[in-house]
């Protein structure tokens, strides 16, 4: 997906600097192989104040919706 940034959940929850570059009102689509890591990351980001979050479930769902 164009503009995608890979941030593994452990890195995200450790306070990665990558998230500081992303505005709290940015549209963020999360996905992983099964959907479980993206779901956990979505809940964490919501607690951090990010509001426009979509759990794309897995790569196939994201590909079909966003054309990657």
C-alpha positions, 0 to 999 in steps of 0.5 A, a space after each residue: 500500500 502506497 505510504 504504508 509504514 511497518 510498525 510491529 506491535 511490540 515496537 509500537 507499544 514500546 513508544 516508537 518514534 515513527 508514530 510521532 510523525 503521524 498526526 492524531 487525526 490521520 486516517 490509519 489502516 492497520 492489518 496483519 496476517 490474521 487480524 489479531 495483531 492489527 486489532 491489538 495495535 488499533 486498541 493501543 492507538 485509540 488509547 493514545 488518542 488516534 481516532 481515525 483507525 480502521 482494522 483492515 483485518 489482513 492483507 487480502 482484505 486490505 488489497 481488495 478494498 484499497 487495491 494494493 
